[in-house]
Amino acid sequence: MSLAFAVLGAQLTMGLVCAAGFGGLRGADAAAAAFFGAIVAAVPGFWMALWMLPRRRAIDARKMARAFYMGEFGKLGLTIGLFFAAALLFGQQFLPLLVTYVACLACYWLALMMTR
């Protein structure tokens, strides 16, 4: 779970950095949209980690497969729901949201490079 918390922290930090950048360039609405992009990236990923990491020592393949599918379906549902909410809340500022979302997804690669 420590890796999941590290990735979550990196994503939220990236979100704050992007929000500060967009806030300086385009104002408070862009900053709020950018930080919401970090939330859209971080919450579903952490949901998946909560489903998978505590169960990784389970020997039963069926339980592991079920945990994977439940985690993945929940992650997909959260991502769709959060993007829908983002479109409703930040329709005019969707570019900062999307840029921050992609930057926060890059944190997975950063975590992979730092742990290997």
Secondary structure, 3 states (H helix, E strand, C coil): CHHHHHHHHHHHHHHHHHHHHHHHHHCHHHHHHHHHHHHHHHHHHHHHHHHHHHHCCCCCHHHHHHHHHHHHHHHHHHHHHHHHHHHHHCHHHHHHHHHHHHHHHHHHHHHHHHHC
